[in-house]
């Protein structure tokens, strides 16, 4: 089974999309981050053959946490260190849980065609 590791920061004002401020306010930047996360989840959560785990930096507000969990998506904290170290820790956890391969994407992928994940899974030896 191929698993998808979705990396995201909790959409908290002042902590996400800081390069967008200005011209956006901190709250507007957080709204953009939340919209990206929600749209990315909507795209990738519709394929039961590719289970998704959200590797999160921070904590989700209750309504977003419920939305994620209602889609059958597990939430795990991101590991410490740089991106490479966090990816390694995520992949090791997925492999330890039985995944034969893993695909990592970020929450800034709202327009990612769902078919691309299937192509990546096929290239990774999955279906």
GUVEXDO-134946 format. One record per atom (N, C-alpha, C): residue in three letters; residue number from 1; z, x, y; atom name. Coordinates in steps of 0.1 Angstrom, whole numbers, plus 2048, in hexadecimal, padded with zeros to 3 digits. Each point is the difference from the previous one (the first is absolute). Layout:
{residu ALA; num NUM; up Z; east X; north Y; atome CA}
...
END
This chain:
{residu UNK; num 1; up 800; east 808; north 7F4; atome N}
{residu UNK; num 1; up 800; east 7F8; north 80C; atome CA}
{residu UNK; num 1; up 800; east 809; north 80C; atome C}
{residu UNK; num 2; up 7F7; east 7FC; north 80A; atome N}
{residu UNK; num 2; up 800; east 807; north 80D; atome CA}
{residu UNK; num 2; up 808; east 7F9; north 80A; atome C}
{residu UNK; num 3; up 808; east 807; north 807; atome N}
{residu UNK; num 3; up 809; east 7F9; north 80A; atome CA}
{residu UNK; num 3; up 7FC; east 804; north 80E; atome C}
{residu UNK; num 4; up 802; east 7F7; north 80A; atome N}
{residu UNK; num 4; up 7FD; east 803; north 80E; atome CA}
{residu UNK; num 4; up 80D; east 803; north 807; atome C}
{residu UNK; num 5; up 801; east 80B; north 807; atome N}
{residu UNK; num 5; up 80B; east 804; north 808; atome CA}
{residu UNK; num 5; up 7FC; east 7FD; north 80F; atome C}
{residu UNK; num 6; up 806; east 7F6; north 806; atome N}
{residu UNK; num 6; up 7FE; east 7FC; north 80E; atome CA}
{residu UNK; num 6; up 80A; east 807; north 808; atome C}
{residu UNK; num 7; up 7FD; east 809; north 809; atome N}
{residu UNK; num 7; up 809; east 806; north 809; atome CA}
{residu UNK; num 7; up 800; east 7F9; north 80E; atome C}
{residu UNK; num 8; up 80C; east 7FE; north 805; atome N}
{residu UNK; num 8; up 802; east 7F9; north 80D; atome CA}
{residu UNK; num 8; up 80D; east 803; north 806; atome C}
{residu UNK; num 9; up 800; east 7FF; north 80D; atome N}
{residu UNK; num 9; up 80C; east 800; north 808; atome CA}
{residu UNK; num 9; up 804; east 7F2; north 803; atome C}
{residu UNK; num 10; up 80D; east 7FD; north 800; atome N}
{residu UNK; num 10; up 804; east 7F2; north 804; atome CA}
{residu UNK; num 10; up 7FB; east 7FE; north 80F; atome C}
{residu UNK; num 11; up 7FA; east 7F4; north 803; atome N}
{residu UNK; num 11; up 7FB; east 7FE; north 80D; atome CA}
{residu UNK; num 11; up 80B; east 7FD; north 80A; atome C}
{residu UNK; num 12; up 807; east 80B; north 804; atome N}
{residu UNK; num 12; up 80B; east 7FF; north 80A; atome CA}
{residu UNK; num 12; up 7FB; east 805; north 80D; atome C}
{residu UNK; num 13; up 803; east 7F8; north 80B; atome N}
{residu UNK; num 13; up 7FC; east 805; north 80D; atome CA}
{residu UNK; num 13; up 806; east 80D; north 804; atome C}
{residu UNK; num 14; up 7F7; east 809; north 805; atome N}
{residu UNK; num 14; up 805; east 80D; north 804; atome CA}
{residu UNK; num 14; up 7FF; east 80A; north 7F5; atome C}
{residu UNK; num 15; up 7FD; east 7FC; north 7F3; atome N}
{residu UNK; num 15; up 800; east 809; north 7F5; atome CA}
{residu UNK; num 15; up 7F2; east 801; north 7F9; atome C}
{residu UNK; num 16; up 7F7; east 7F7; north 804; atome N}
{residu UNK; num 16; up 7F3; east 7FF; north 7FA; atome CA}
{residu UNK; num 16; up 7F5; east 800; north 80A; atome C}
{residu UNK; num 17; up 7F5; east 805; north 7FD; atome N}
{residu UNK; num 17; up 7F4; east 800; north 809; atome CA}
{residu UNK; num 17; up 804; east 805; north 80E; atome C}
{residu UNK; num 18; up 808; east 80A; north 800; atome N}
{residu UNK; num 18; up 804; east 806; north 80D; atome CA}
{residu UNK; num 18; up 7F5; east 805; north 809; atome C}
{residu UNK; num 19; up 7F5; east 804; north 7F9; atome N}
{residu UNK; num 19; up 7F4; east 805; north 808; atome CA}
{residu UNK; num 19; up 7F9; east 7F5; north 807; atome C}
{residu UNK; num 20; up 803; east 7F4; north 7FD; atome N}
{residu UNK; num 20; up 7FA; east 7F5; north 807; atome CA}
{residu UNK; num 20; up 808; east 7FC; north 80D; atome C}
{residu UNK; num 21; up 80B; east 807; north 802; atome N}
{residu UNK; num 21; up 809; east 7FC; north 80C; atome CA}
{residu UNK; num 21; up 800; east 80C; north 809; atome C}
{residu UNK; num 22; up 7FC; east 7FE; north 80D; atome N}
{residu UNK; num 22; up 7F8; east 7F4; north 804; atome CA}
{residu UNK; num 22; up 7F2; east 802; north 7FB; atome C}
{residu UNK; num 23; up 7F8; east 7F6; north 802; atome N}
{residu UNK; num 23; up 800; east 7F5; north 808; atome CA}
{residu UNK; num 23; up 808; east 7F4; north 7FB; atome C}
{residu UNK; num 24; up 803; east 800; north 7F2; atome N}
{residu UNK; num 24; up 808; east 7F5; north 7FB; atome CA}
{residu UNK; num 24; up 80E; east 802; north 802; atome C}
{residu UNK; num 25; up 808; east 7F5; north 800; atome N}
{residu UNK; num 25; up 80E; east 801; north 800; atome CA}
{residu UNK; num 25; up 805; east 804; north 7F2; atome C}
{residu UNK; num 26; up 80C; east 804; north 7FF; atome N}
{residu UNK; num 26; up 806; east 803; north 7F3; atome CA}
{residu UNK; num 26; up 7FF; east 7F4; north 7F7; atome C}
{residu UNK; num 27; up 803; east 7F4; north 805; atome N}
{residu UNK; num 27; up 800; east 7F4; north 7F8; atome CA}
{residu UNK; num 27; up 7F2; east 7FD; north 7FC; atome C}
{residu UNK; num 28; up 7F6; east 802; north 809; atome N}
{residu UNK; num 28; up 7F2; east 7FD; north 7FC; atome CA}
{residu UNK; num 28; up 7FB; east 80A; north 7F5; atome C}
{residu UNK; num 29; up 804; east 80C; north 801; atome N}
{residu UNK; num 29; up 7FD; east 80A; north 7F6; atome CA}
{residu UNK; num 29; up 806; east 7FC; north 7F2; atome C}
{residu UNK; num 30; up 80C; east 7FB; north 800; atome N}
{residu UNK; num 30; up 806; east 7FC; north 7F4; atome CA}
{residu UNK; num 30; up 7F9; east 7F4; north 7FA; atome C}
{residu UNK; num 31; up 7FB; east 7F7; north 809; atome N}
{residu UNK; num 31; up 7F8; east 7F4; north 7FB; atome CA}
{residu UNK; num 31; up 7F4; east 805; north 7FA; atome C}
{residu UNK; num 32; up 7F9; east 80A; north 805; atome N}
{residu UNK; num 32; up 7F4; east 805; north 7FA; atome CA}
{residu UNK; num 32; up 803; east 806; north 7F3; atome C}
{residu UNK; num 33; up 80B; east 808; north 7FF; atome N}
{residu UNK; num 33; up 804; east 806; north 7F3; atome CA}
{residu UNK; num 33; up 803; east 7F5; north 7F5; atome C}
{residu UNK; num 34; up 807; east 7F5; north 804; atome N}
{residu UNK; num 34; up 803; east 7F5; north 7F7; atome CA}
{residu UNK; num 34; up 7F3; east 7F9; north 7FC; atome C}
{residu UNK; num 35; up 7F7; east 7FE; north 809; atome N}
{residu UNK; num 35; up 7F3; east 7F9; north 7FC; atome CA}
{residu UNK; num 35; up 7F8; east 809; north 7F6; atome C}
{residu UNK; num 36; up 800; east 80D; north 803; atome N}
{residu UNK; num 36; up 7F9; east 809; north 7F7; atome CA}
{residu UNK; num 36; up 806; east 800; north 7F2; atome C}
{residu UNK; num 37; up 80D; east 800; north 7FF; atome N}
{residu UNK; num 37; up 807; east 800; north 7F3; atome CA}
{residu UNK; num 37; up 7FD; east 7F2; north 7F9; atome C}
{residu UNK; num 38; up 802; east 7F5; north 807; atome N}
{residu UNK; num 38; up 7FD; east 7F3; north 7FA; atome CA}
{residu UNK; num 38; up 7F2; east 7FF; north 7FB; atome C}
{residu UNK; num 39; up 7F6; east 804; north 808; atome N}
{residu UNK; num 39; up 7F2; east 7FF; north 7FC; atome CA}
{residu UNK; num 39; up 7FD; east 80A; north 7F4; atome C}
{residu UNK; num 40; up 806; east 80C; north 800; atome N}
{residu UNK; num 40; up 7FE; east 809; north 7F5; atome CA}
{residu UNK; num 40; up 806; east 7FA; north 7F3; atome C}
{residu UNK; num 41; up 80C; east 7FA; north 801; atome N}
{residu UNK; num 41; up 806; east 7FA; north 7F5; atome CA}
{residu UNK; num 41; up 7F8; east 7F4; north 7FA; atome C}
{residu UNK; num 42; up 7FA; east 7F8; north 809; atome N}
{residu UNK; num 42; up 7F8; east 7F5; north 7FC; atome CA}
{residu UNK; num 42; up 7F4; east 805; north 7F8; atome C}
{residu UNK; num 43; up 7FA; east 80B; north 804; atome N}
{residu UNK; num 43; up 7F4; east 805; north 7FA; atome CA}
{residu UNK; num 43; up 804; east 806; north 7F2; atome C}
{residu UNK; num 44; up 80A; east 808; north 7FF; atome N}
{residu UNK; num 44; up 803; east 807; north 7F4; atome CA}
{residu UNK; num 44; up 808; east 7F9; north 7F6; atome C}
{residu UNK; num 45; up 807; east 7F5; north 804; atome N}
{residu UNK; num 45; up 80A; east 7FA; north 7F7; atome CA}
{residu UNK; num 45; up 7F9; east 7F5; north 7F7; atome C}
{residu UNK; num 46; up 7F3; east 7FE; north 801; atome N}
{residu UNK; num 46; up 7F9; east 7F6; north 7F8; atome CA}
{residu UNK; num 46; up 7FB; east 804; north 7F3; atome C}
{residu UNK; num 47; up 803; east 80C; north 7FC; atome N}
{residu UNK; num 47; up 7FA; east 805; north 7F3; atome CA}
{residu UNK; num 47; up 80B; east 804; north 7F7; atome C}
{residu UNK; num 48; up 803; east 7F7; north 7F6; atome N}
{residu UNK; num 48; up 80C; east 802; north 7F7; atome CA}
{residu UNK; num 48; up 7FE; east 80C; north 7F7; atome C}
{residu UNK; num 49; up 7F3; east 805; north 7FF; atome N}
{residu UNK; num 49; up 7FE; east 80C; north 7F8; atome CA}
{residu UNK; num 49; up 804; east 80D; north 807; atome C}
{residu UNK; num 50; up 802; east 7FF; north 80D; atome N}
{residu UNK; num 50; up 804; east 80B; north 808; atome CA}
{residu UNK; num 50; up 80E; east 7FD; north 807; atome C}
{residu UNK; num 51; up 80B; east 803; north 7F9; atome N}
{residu UNK; num 51; up 80D; east 7FD; north 806; atome CA}
{residu UNK; num 51; up 802; east 809; north 80C; atome C}
{residu UNK; num 52; up 807; east 7FA; north 80A; atome N}
{residu UNK; num 52; up 803; east 807; north 80D; atome CA}
{residu UNK; num 52; up 80F; east 802; north 801; atome C}
{residu UNK; num 53; up 803; east 80C; north 805; atome N}
{residu UNK; num 53; up 80D; east 803; north 804; atome CA}
{residu UNK; num 53; up 800; east 804; north 80F; atome C}
{residu UNK; num 54; up 808; east 7FA; north 808; atome N}
{residu UNK; num 54; up 801; east 804; north 80E; atome CA}
{residu UNK; num 54; up 80A; east 80B; north 802; atome C}
{residu UNK; num 55; up 7FB; east 80C; north 804; atome N}
{residu UNK; num 55; up 809; east 80B; north 803; atome CA}
{residu UNK; num 55; up 803; east 7FF; north 80F; atome C}
{residu UNK; num 56; up 80C; east 7FD; north 803; atome N}
{residu UNK; num 56; up 803; east 7FC; north 80E; atome CA}
{residu UNK; num 56; up 809; east 80A; north 807; atome C}
{residu UNK; num 57; up 7FD; east 803; north 80C; atome N}
{residu UNK; num 57; up 809; east 808; north 809; atome CA}
{residu UNK; num 57; up 807; east 7F6; north 809; atome C}
{residu UNK; num 58; up 80D; east 7FE; north 7FE; atome N}
{residu UNK; num 58; up 807; east 7F6; north 808; atome CA}
{residu UNK; num 58; up 803; east 7F4; north 7F8; atome C}
{residu UNK; num 59; up 804; east 7F5; north 806; atome N}
{residu UNK; num 59; up 804; east 7F4; north 7FA; atome CA}
{residu UNK; num 59; up 7F8; east 7F4; north 806; atome C}
{residu UNK; num 60; up 7FB; east 7F7; north 7F8; atome N}
{residu UNK; num 60; up 7F8; east 7F5; north 804; atome CA}
{residu UNK; num 60; up 80A; east 7F5; north 805; atome C}
{residu UNK; num 61; up 7FC; east 7F9; north 80A; atome N}
{residu UNK; num 61; up 807; east 7F4; north 804; atome CA}
{residu UNK; num 61; up 7FF; east 7F6; north 7F5; atome C}
{residu UNK; num 62; up 809; east 7F6; north 800; atome N}
{residu UNK; num 62; up 801; east 7F7; north 7F4; atome CA}
{residu UNK; num 62; up 7F4; east 7F9; north 7FD; atome C}
{residu UNK; num 63; up 7F9; east 7FA; north 80A; atome N}
{residu UNK; num 63; up 7F4; east 7F8; north 7FD; atome CA}
{residu UNK; num 63; up 7F4; east 809; north 7FA; atome C}
{residu UNK; num 64; up 7FF; east 80C; north 805; atome N}
{residu UNK; num 64; up 7F5; east 808; north 7FA; atome CA}
{residu UNK; num 64; up 804; east 805; north 7F3; atome C}
{residu UNK; num 65; up 80D; east 803; north 7FD; atome N}
{residu UNK; num 65; up 805; east 804; north 7F3; atome CA}
{residu UNK; num 65; up 7FD; east 7F5; north 7F6; atome C}
{residu UNK; num 66; up 803; east 7F3; north 804; atome N}
{residu UNK; num 66; up 7FD; east 7F5; north 7F7; atome CA}
{residu UNK; num 66; up 7F1; east 7FF; north 7FD; atome C}
{residu UNK; num 67; up 7F8; east 802; north 80A; atome N}
{residu UNK; num 67; up 7F1; east 7FF; north 7FE; atome CA}
{residu UNK; num 67; up 7FB; east 80B; north 7F6; atome C}
{residu UNK; num 68; up 805; east 80C; north 802; atome N}
{residu UNK; num 68; up 7FC; east 80B; north 7F7; atome CA}
{residu UNK; num 68; up 805; east 7FC; north 7F2; atome C}
{residu UNK; num 69; up 80C; east 7FD; north 7FE; atome N}
{residu UNK; num 69; up 805; east 7FD; north 7F3; atome CA}
{residu UNK; num 69; up 7FA; east 7F4; north 7F9; atome C}
{residu UNK; num 70; up 7FC; east 7F6; north 808; atome N}
{residu UNK; num 70; up 7FA; east 7F4; north 7FB; atome CA}
{residu UNK; num 70; up 7F2; east 803; north 7FA; atome C}
{residu UNK; num 71; up 7FA; east 80B; north 804; atome N}
{residu UNK; num 71; up 7F4; east 804; north 7FA; atome CA}
{residu UNK; num 71; up 801; east 809; north 7F4; atome C}
{residu UNK; num 72; up 80D; east 801; north 7FB; atome N}
{residu UNK; num 72; up 802; east 808; north 7F5; atome CA}
{residu UNK; num 72; up 800; east 80F; north 802; atome C}
{residu UNK; num 73; up 802; east 804; north 80D; atome N}
{residu UNK; num 73; up 7FF; east 80E; north 803; atome CA}
{residu UNK; num 73; up 80E; east 806; north 801; atome C}
{residu UNK; num 74; up 802; east 80B; north 7F8; atome N}
{residu UNK; num 74; up 80D; east 807; north 801; atome CA}
{residu UNK; num 74; up 800; east 808; north 80C; atome C}
{residu UNK; num 75; up 80C; east 802; north 805; atome N}
{residu UNK; num 75; up 803; east 808; north 80C; atome CA}
{residu UNK; num 75; up 809; east 80C; north 7FC; atome C}
{residu UNK; num 76; up 7FB; east 80C; north 804; atome N}
{residu UNK; num 76; up 808; east 80C; north 7FD; atome CA}
{residu UNK; num 76; up 800; east 808; north 80D; atome C}
{residu UNK; num 77; up 80B; east 807; north 802; atome N}
{residu UNK; num 77; up 800; east 809; north 80C; atome CA}
{residu UNK; num 77; up 7F7; east 80C; north 7FE; atome C}
{residu UNK; num 78; up 7FA; east 804; north 80C; atome N}
{residu UNK; num 78; up 7F9; east 80D; north 7FF; atome CA}
{residu UNK; num 78; up 80A; east 80B; north 7FE; atome C}
{residu UNK; num 79; up 7FB; east 80A; north 7FA; atome N}
{residu UNK; num 79; up 809; east 80C; north 7FE; atome CA}
{residu UNK; num 79; up 801; east 808; north 80D; atome C}
{residu UNK; num 80; up 807; east 80B; north 7FF; atome N}
{residu UNK; num 80; up 802; east 809; north 80B; atome CA}
{residu UNK; num 80; up 7F5; east 80A; north 801; atome C}
{residu UNK; num 81; up 7FF; east 806; north 80C; atome N}
{residu UNK; num 81; up 7F6; east 80B; north 801; atome CA}
{residu UNK; num 81; up 7F3; east 7FB; north 807; atome C}
{residu UNK; num 82; up 7F6; east 809; north 7FF; atome N}
{residu UNK; num 82; up 7F3; east 7FD; north 805; atome CA}
{residu UNK; num 82; up 7F8; east 7F6; north 7F8; atome C}
{residu UNK; num 83; up 7F5; east 7FD; north 804; atome N}
{residu UNK; num 83; up 7F8; east 7F6; north 7F9; atome CA}
{residu UNK; num 83; up 7FD; east 804; north 7F2; atome C}
{residu UNK; num 84; up 7FC; east 80D; north 7FE; atome N}
{residu UNK; num 84; up 7FD; east 804; north 7F3; atome CA}
{residu UNK; num 84; up 80C; east 7FF; north 7F6; atome C}
{residu UNK; num 85; up 80C; east 803; north 805; atome N}
{residu UNK; num 85; up 80C; east 7FF; north 7F8; atome CA}
{residu UNK; num 85; up 803; east 7F1; north 7FD; atome C}
{residu UNK; num 86; up 7FE; east 7F7; north 80A; atome N}
{residu UNK; num 86; up 802; east 7F2; north 7FE; atome CA}
{residu UNK; num 86; up 7F6; east 7FA; north 7F6; atome C}
{residu UNK; num 87; up 7F4; east 804; north 801; atome N}
{residu UNK; num 87; up 7F6; east 7FC; north 7F6; atome CA}
{residu UNK; num 87; up 803; east 804; north 7F2; atome C}
{residu UNK; num 88; up 804; east 80D; north 7FF; atome N}
{residu UNK; num 88; up 803; east 805; north 7F3; atome CA}
{residu UNK; num 88; up 80C; east 7F8; north 7FA; atome C}
{residu UNK; num 89; up 80A; east 7FE; north 807; atome N}
{residu UNK; num 89; up 80B; east 7F8; north 7FB; atome CA}
{residu UNK; num 89; up 7FC; east 7F2; north 7FC; atome C}
{residu UNK; num 90; up 7F8; east 7FA; north 808; atome N}
{residu UNK; num 90; up 7FB; east 7F2; north 7FD; atome CA}
{residu UNK; num 90; up 7F8; east 800; north 7F3; atome C}
{residu UNK; num 91; up 7F7; east 80A; north 7FF; atome N}
{residu UNK; num 91; up 7F8; east 801; north 7F3; atome CA}
{residu UNK; num 91; up 808; east 802; north 7F4; atome C}
{residu UNK; num 92; up 80A; east 80A; north 802; atome N}
{residu UNK; num 92; up 809; east 803; north 7F4; atome CA}
{residu UNK; num 92; up 807; east 7F3; north 7FC; atome C}
{residu UNK; num 93; up 805; east 7F8; north 80A; atome N}
{residu UNK; num 93; up 807; east 7F4; north 7FC; atome CA}
{residu UNK; num 93; up 7F7; east 7F6; north 7F9; atome C}
{residu UNK; num 94; up 7F3; east 7FF; north 805; atome N}
{residu UNK; num 94; up 7F7; east 7F6; north 7FA; atome CA}
{residu UNK; num 94; up 7FD; east 805; north 7F2; atome C}
{residu UNK; num 95; up 7FD; east 80D; north 7FE; atome N}
{residu UNK; num 95; up 7FD; east 805; north 7F2; atome CA}
{residu UNK; num 95; up 80C; east 7FE; north 7F7; atome C}
{residu UNK; num 96; up 80C; east 802; north 805; atome N}
{residu UNK; num 96; up 80C; east 7FF; north 7F8; atome CA}
{residu UNK; num 96; up 802; east 7F1; north 7FC; atome C}
{residu UNK; num 97; up 7FB; east 7F7; north 808; atome N}
{residu UNK; num 97; up 800; east 7F2; north 7FC; atome CA}
{residu UNK; num 97; up 7F5; east 7FB; north 7F8; atome C}
{residu UNK; num 98; up 7F7; east 809; north 7FC; atome N}
{residu UNK; num 98; up 7F5; east 7FD; north 7F6; atome CA}
{residu UNK; num 98; up 7F2; east 800; north 806; atome C}
{residu UNK; num 99; up 7FE; east 802; north 80C; atome N}
{residu UNK; num 99; up 7F3; east 801; north 806; atome CA}
{residu UNK; num 99; up 7F8; east 80C; north 7FA; atome C}
{residu UNK; num 100; up 7F3; east 7FE; north 7FD; atome N}
{residu UNK; num 100; up 7F8; east 80A; north 7FB; atome CA}
{residu UNK; num 100; up 7F8; east 807; north 80B; atome C}
{residu UNK; num 101; up 801; east 7FA; north 80C; atome N}
{residu UNK; num 101; up 7F9; east 805; north 80C; atome CA}
{residu UNK; num 101; up 806; east 7F9; north 80C; atome C}
{residu UNK; num 102; up 7FD; east 806; north 80C; atome N}
{residu UNK; num 102; up 805; east 7FA; north 80C; atome CA}
{residu UNK; num 102; up 7F6; east 801; north 80B; atome C}
{residu UNK; num 103; up 800; east 7F6; north 809; atome N}
{residu UNK; num 103; up 7F7; east 800; north 80C; atome CA}
{residu UNK; num 103; up 80A; east 7FF; north 80C; atome C}
{residu UNK; num 104; up 7FF; east 808; north 80A; atome N}
{residu UNK; num 104; up 808; east 7FF; north 80C; atome CA}
{residu UNK; num 104; up 7F8; east 7FB; north 80C; atome C}
{residu UNK; num 105; up 805; east 7F7; north 807; atome N}
{residu UNK; num 105; up 7FA; east 7FB; north 80C; atome CA}
{residu UNK; num 105; up 80B; east 7FE; north 80B; atome C}
{residu UNK; num 106; up 7FC; east 800; north 80C; atome N}
{residu UNK; num 106; up 809; east 7FD; north 80B; atome CA}
{residu UNK; num 106; up 7FF; east 7F2; north 804; atome C}
{residu UNK; num 107; up 809; east 7FB; north 808; atome N}
{residu UNK; num 107; up 800; east 7F2; north 805; atome CA}
{residu UNK; num 107; up 7F6; east 7FE; north 80B; atome C}
{residu UNK; num 108; up 7FA; east 80B; north 804; atome N}
{residu UNK; num 108; up 7F6; east 7FF; north 80B; atome CA}
{residu UNK; num 108; up 7F2; east 7FD; north 7FA; atome C}
{residu UNK; num 109; up 800; east 7F9; north 7F5; atome N}
{residu UNK; num 109; up 7F3; east 7FD; north 7F9; atome CA}
{residu UNK; num 109; up 7FD; east 7F1; north 7FF; atome C}
{residu UNK; num 110; up 801; east 7F9; north 80B; atome N}
{residu UNK; num 110; up 7FE; east 7F1; north 7FF; atome CA}
{residu UNK; num 110; up 7F2; east 7FD; north 7FC; atome C}
{residu UNK; num 111; up 7F6; east 808; north 803; atome N}
{residu UNK; num 111; up 7F2; east 7FD; north 7FD; atome CA}
{residu UNK; num 111; up 7FB; east 806; north 7F4; atome C}
{residu UNK; num 112; up 809; east 806; north 7F8; atome N}
{residu UNK; num 112; up 7FC; east 807; north 7F3; atome CA}
{residu UNK; num 112; up 7FB; east 7F5; north 7F7; atome C}
{residu UNK; num 113; up 7F3; east 801; north 7FB; atome N}
{residu UNK; num 113; up 7FB; east 7F6; north 7F7; atome CA}
{residu UNK; num 113; up 808; east 801; north 7F3; atome C}
{residu UNK; num 114; up 804; east 7F5; north 7FA; atome N}
{residu UNK; num 114; up 808; east 800; north 7F4; atome CA}
{residu UNK; num 114; up 7F8; east 807; north 7F4; atome C}
{residu UNK; num 115; up 7F3; east 800; north 801; atome N}
{residu UNK; num 115; up 7F8; east 806; north 7F6; atome CA}
{residu UNK; num 115; up 801; east 80F; north 800; atome C}
{residu UNK; num 116; up 804; east 806; north 80B; atome N}
{residu UNK; num 116; up 802; east 80F; north 800; atome CA}
{residu UNK; num 116; up 80C; east 804; north 7F8; atome C}
{residu UNK; num 117; up 80A; east 7F8; north 7FF; atome N}
{residu UNK; num 117; up 80B; east 803; north 7F7; atome CA}
{residu UNK; num 117; up 7FC; east 800; north 7F1; atome C}
{residu UNK; num 118; up 7F8; east 7F6; north 7FD; atome N}
{residu UNK; num 118; up 7FA; east 7FF; north 7F2; atome CA}
{residu UNK; num 118; up 7F8; east 80C; north 7FD; atome C}
{residu UNK; num 119; up 7F8; east 804; north 80A; atome N}
{residu UNK; num 119; up 7F7; east 80C; north 7FE; atome CA}
{residu UNK; num 119; up 809; east 80D; north 7FE; atome C}
{residu UNK; num 120; up 80B; east 801; north 808; atome N}
{residu UNK; num 120; up 809; east 80B; north 7FE; atome CA}
{residu UNK; num 120; up 807; east 800; north 7F3; atome C}
{residu UNK; num 121; up 804; east 7F4; north 7FB; atome N}
{residu UNK; num 121; up 806; east 7FF; north 7F3; atome CA}
{residu UNK; num 121; up 7F7; east 804; north 7F5; atome C}
{residu UNK; num 122; up 7F3; east 7FB; north 801; atome N}
{residu UNK; num 122; up 7F7; east 804; north 7F6; atome CA}
{residu UNK; num 122; up 7FD; east 80F; north 800; atome C}
{residu UNK; num 123; up 800; east 806; north 80B; atome N}
{residu UNK; num 123; up 7FE; east 80F; north 801; atome CA}
{residu UNK; num 123; up 80C; east 807; north 7FB; atome C}
{residu UNK; num 124; up 80C; east 7F9; north 800; atome N}
{residu UNK; num 124; up 80C; east 806; north 7FC; atome CA}
{residu UNK; num 124; up 803; east 7FD; north 7F1; atome C}
{residu UNK; num 125; up 7F6; east 7FA; north 7F9; atome N}
{residu UNK; num 125; up 801; east 7FD; north 7F2; atome CA}
{residu UNK; num 125; up 805; east 7F2; north 7FD; atome C}
{residu UNK; num 126; up 802; east 7F8; north 80A; atome N}
{residu UNK; num 126; up 805; east 7F3; north 7FE; atome CA}
{residu UNK; num 126; up 7F5; east 7F5; north 800; atome C}
{residu UNK; num 127; up 804; east 7F4; north 800; atome N}
{residu UNK; num 127; up 7F6; east 7F5; north 800; atome CA}
{residu UNK; num 127; up 801; east 7F8; north 80D; atome C}
END
